[in-house]
């Protein structure tokens, strides 16, 4: 049993990639490099969206109004909207886009590019609506 575990561990190490070198995205040409750069772009867009979303919730929390336009109801509406938007983004980018590529090597870059574009657009929308001009009743 012990020798089986040692062999399995050794095989796992053989399959593990060597320490990855940083990818110069300005010179990316291989599929691996393009996928890595597309993933970096998406992660940056997602981090920015998460920050803007948190700021939007904070801005809404400072709003007034009576039900159903009070801050708590407004926050619930934004949270529901965001969940629906994530479901749309994932269906569009992870469901529909790969179909267009029918298993081709560019599918991952296309999926990540779609996710990045939609995430950046959502961040811009939230920024404009809640941070640049803010909710109507926020002092």
N, C-alpha and C positions, 0 to 999 in steps of 0.2 A: 504494500500500500504506500509506504514511504517513497519507494522508487518511482511509483506512478506520479506522485505529487511533484517530485523533483523533475521528472521529464516534462510534465505539464507546465511547470514553472519555467523551465528552460525554453520550451516552445513558445510560451507567451512572450518571453524576452526577445526571442528571435523575430517575432512579429511586431514588436514595439518599435516605433520610429526612433531614430537617433534624435538627439536634441535638435529641434527645428531651428534653423537659422531665420532671422527676421527677413521678411519678404519686402523687397523694394517695389512698392505698388506702381511706381512710375514706369517700371521695367517688367511688369508681370507679363509672362507669355505662356507659361504652362497652365494647365487646368488647375493644378494644386495652388499655384500662385494667385490665379484669378479668383478662385474660390476663397482663399485666405483673405484677399483684399476686400472682396465683396462682403465677407463675414465681418471684417473690421468696420466697414462702412455701416452695415446694419446695426452692429452693437453700439456704435457712436450715435446713430439716429435714435435707437431705442433708449439709450441713456438720456439723451436730450428730451425726448418725449416724456419719459418718466419724471424728469425734473419739472418740465412745464406743466404736466398734469398735477403734480403736488402743489405747485404755485397757484394753479387755477383753483384747486380745492381750497387753499388758504384764502384766496381772494373772495371766493363765494362765501366762506365762513364769516367774512366781515360784512356781508350784505344783510339788509333788513327785509321787512315785508311781512305780510300776513299770509297764512296758509291759503292756497298751495304754493305761494311764491316766497316762502321763508327760506332761510339758508339751508336748513336740514332737508327740505324737499328738493331744493335746487341741487344740493350735493348728491342726493339719491338719483336725480335725473341724469347728472353728469356721469355718475358711476355706471348706471344702466347703459347710457350711450357709449361709454368707453368699452364696456364688455361686448356690446353689439358690434362696435367698430372692430375690435380685435377678432371676433368671429368672422366678420366680413373679410378683413385683411388676410386671415389665414385661409379661408375658403378660396379667395381670389388667387393668392400667391402660392400657397402650398397645394391647392387642389386643382385649380384651372391651369395655371402657368405650366406645370410639368406635362400636362396633356399636350400642349403645343409643341413640346420638345420630344415627345414619344421616346423617352429614355436616352436622349442624346447627351453628350458630355457637357453641353452648355446649360443643362437644366438647373444645376445648382446655382450658377451665377445668375441665371434669369430669375429664379425664385428669390434669392437674396436681393437682387436689384429691385424686384417688385416690392418686397417687404420694406426696403430702404425708402423707395419713392413714396409709398403710402404712409409710412411712419413719419417721414419728413413733412408730408402734406398735412397730416393730422396735427403734428406739433405746431406748424404754422397757423393752422386754423384755431387751435386752442390759444396760442399766444395772442393772436389778433383779437379774439373774442373776449378773453378774460384778463390778459395782462396788459396789452397795449391800450385798450380803451376801458376794459373792465366791465363787470356787470353794471347795469344801468343804475342800481341803487347804492353802489359802493361809494362812500364819500372819498 
